[in-house]
Amino acid sequence: MIRILILGGGFGGIYTLKHLHKFYHQKQNIKLILIDKNNYFLFTPLLHEVATGAISFNNILEPLRETIKCCNIDFFDDEIIRINLKEKNIETKNLKLFYDYLVIALGSKTAYYNIPGASNFSFPLKTIDDALKIKNHIIDMFEKTSLNLKDIGKLLTFVIVGGGATGLELAGELADLIYKTFSKVYPRNLIDKTKIILIEKNKELIPQFSSELRKKL
């Protein structure tokens, strides 16, 4: 039995699994094994909509067992502790698994580019918890301001760093949340004093897109 072990149930891991499954579905001597510390697949491109309350977090989650259900695929909801490339095995909190081929797709971390204070005074947006923290923070700032108007300029200034697709979409969704939804429940003077600042190091937004597409957007 040939064991192909895939670490990580994000886009990289899931699409690798689906691609391999097309080739090995009928192969009885191939076993595909997926390991992730979460039991769900997270559609990260819509995290900004969870952060602004446009959709529920349940709308961007899919159980991994539903995604990968097949006769020759195993899934383990477990946290990876150690990878031994020499002995060709991995250890989790509960298991030790040997493999013939290994795919490491454990995701990425937020890059702060050595900017002083960035990691301590900003919110990353990579997980459901991150999105909910941002959402709760926005609401909390409006509630605090309603009790103490002297800090209105400080508390109701929201800065988004990064003018790529996520940053741009987050800014737009945040504007809708504040100027359309919050305007119905909070005093007008709070809404009028709210600022949304988008920072991008390049001269144009969404620099990874072509100039023709940027103009259309």
C-alpha positions in Angstrom: 0.0 0.0 0.0 1.4 3.4 -1.1 0.5 6.1 1.4 0.3 9.7 0.3 0.1 12.0 3.3 -1.3 15.6 2.9 -0.8 18.1 5.8 -3.3 20.9 5.8 -6.9 21.2 4.7 -6.8 24.6 3.1 -6.8 25.4 -0.6 -3.4 23.9 -1.2 -4.1 20.7 0.6 -7.7 20.2 -0.6 -6.9 20.9 -4.3 -3.9 18.6 -4.2 -6.1 15.9 -2.7 -8.8 16.3 -5.3 -6.2 16.3 -8.1 -4.6 13.1 -6.9 -8.0 11.5 -6.3 -8.8 11.8 -10.0 -5.8 9.7 -10.9 -6.0 7.2 -8.0 -9.7 6.7 -7.3 -9.7 3.2 -8.7 -6.3 2.3 -7.4 -6.7 -0.1 -4.5 -3.0 0.1 -3.6 -3.1 3.9 -3.0 -4.2 5.5 0.2 -4.7 9.3 0.5 -4.5 10.7 4.0 -5.4 14.3 5.0 -4.5 15.8 8.4 -5.7 19.2 9.7 -6.2 20.6 13.1 -9.6 21.8 12.0 -12.4 19.6 10.8 -13.6 22.2 8.2 -12.5 23.8 5.0 -12.4 27.6 5.3 -13.2 29.7 2.1 -10.8 32.5 3.1 -11.6 34.9 0.2 -14.9 35.8 2.0 -13.4 36.4 5.4 -13.8 40.2 5.0 -17.5 39.7 4.7 -17.6 37.9 8.0 -15.5 40.6 9.5 -18.1 43.2 8.5 -21.2 41.1 9.2 -22.3 40.8 5.6 -22.5 37.0 5.9 -22.4 34.5 8.7 -19.2 32.6 9.3 -21.2 29.4 8.7 -21.5 30.4 5.0 -17.7 30.0 4.4 -17.2 26.7 6.3 -17.6 23.2 4.8 -16.9 20.0 6.8 -13.8 18.4 5.5 -15.4 14.9 5.6 -18.1 16.2 3.3 -15.5 17.6 0.9 -13.3 14.5 0.7 -15.7 11.6 1.3 -14.4 8.6 -0.7 -13.4 5.0 -0.2 -9.6 5.6 -0.5 -9.3 8.8 1.6 -8.7 9.0 5.3 -9.0 12.2 7.3 -7.6 12.9 10.8 -8.6 15.9 12.8 -5.4 16.3 14.7 -2.5 18.8 15.3 0.9 18.0 13.8 3.7 18.0 16.3 6.7 16.7 14.4 7.8 15.9 10.8 10.6 13.4 10.4 11.7 13.5 6.8 14.5 11.0 7.3 12.3 8.3 8.8 9.3 9.4 6.6 6.8 9.8 9.4 4.9 12.5 11.1 3.7 12.7 14.7 0.4 14.4 15.9 -1.0 14.7 19.3 -2.6 11.3 19.0 -0.9 9.5 16.1 2.3 8.5 14.4 1.9 7.9 10.7 4.3 6.7 8.1 4.2 7.8 4.5 5.6 7.1 1.1 5.0 10.6 -0.3 4.4 13.8 1.7 2.6 17.0 0.8 3.1 20.0 3.2 0.3 22.6 2.7 0.1 24.1 6.2 -0.8 27.6 5.1 1.0 30.8 5.8 1.5 33.5 8.4 0.8 37.2 8.2 3.9 39.1 7.1 4.4 42.3 9.0 7.6 43.2 7.1 9.5 44.1 10.3 7.3 47.2 10.8 7.6 48.2 14.5 4.4 47.6 16.4 2.5 46.1 13.5 2.0 42.7 15.1 1.0 44.2 18.4 -1.4 46.9 17.2 -3.2 45.4 14.2 -5.6 42.6 13.4 -4.7 39.9 11.0 -7.4 38.4 8.8 -6.7 34.7 8.1 -9.1 32.8 10.3 -12.7 32.8 11.5 -11.5 34.0 14.9 -9.6 36.9 13.2 -12.8 37.9 11.4 -15.0 37.8 14.5 -12.4 39.8 16.5 -12.5 42.5 13.8 -16.3 42.5 13.8 -16.5 42.7 17.6 -13.9 45.5 17.7 -15.8 47.6 15.2 -19.0 47.3 17.2 -17.1 47.9 20.5 -15.6 51.2 19.1 -19.0 52.5 18.3 -20.4 51.6 21.7 -17.4 53.2 23.5 -17.8 56.3 21.4 -21.5 56.6 22.2 -20.5 56.8 25.9 -17.6 59.2 25.5 -17.7 61.6 22.5 -14.4 63.3 23.3 -12.5 60.3 21.8 -14.7 60.1 18.7 -11.9 61.0 16.2 -9.6 58.3 17.7 -12.0 55.5 18.2 -13.9 55.8 14.9 -10.9 55.9 12.6 -10.3 52.5 11.0 -7.1 51.9 9.1 -6.7 49.0 6.6 -3.2 48.2 5.6 -2.9 46.7 2.1 -4.6 47.8 -1.1 -4.9 44.4 -2.6 -8.1 42.6 -3.3 -8.8 41.7 0.4 -8.0 45.2 1.6 -10.1 46.9 -1.0 -13.0 44.6 -0.5 -12.8 45.0 3.3 -12.8 48.8 2.9 -15.9 48.6 0.8 -17.8 46.2 3.1 -16.8 48.3 6.1 -18.2 51.4 4.4 -21.5 49.6 3.8 -21.6 48.4 7.4 -21.1 51.9 8.8 -22.8 54.2 6.4 -25.8 52.0 5.6 -26.4 49.6 8.5 -24.9 51.5 11.5 -26.5 54.8 10.4 -29.9 53.2 11.3 -29.0 52.5 14.9 -26.3 55.0 15.9 -26.5 58.8 16.1 -25.7 60.7 13.0 -22.8 62.6 14.6 -21.0 59.3 15.1 -21.4 58.2 11.5 -20.3 61.6 10.2 -17.1 61.5 12.2 -16.1 58.0 11.1 -13.1 57.6 8.9 -11.9 54.7 6.9 -8.3 54.9 5.7 -6.8 52.5 3.2 -2.9 52.4 3.0 -1.1 50.9 0.0 2.7 51.2 -0.7 2.2 51.2 -4.4 0.9 54.1 -6.5 -2.3 52.2 -7.4 -4.6 49.8 -5.6 -4.8 46.1 -6.4 -1.3 46.2 -8.0 -1.3 42.5 -8.7 -4.0 43.0 -11.3 -3.5 44.3 -14.9 -3.9 48.0 -15.5 -6.9 47.4 -17.7 -8.7 45.4 -15.0 -7.8 48.0 -12.3 -9.4 50.8 -14.4 -12.6 48.7 -14.7 -12.7 48.0 -11.0 
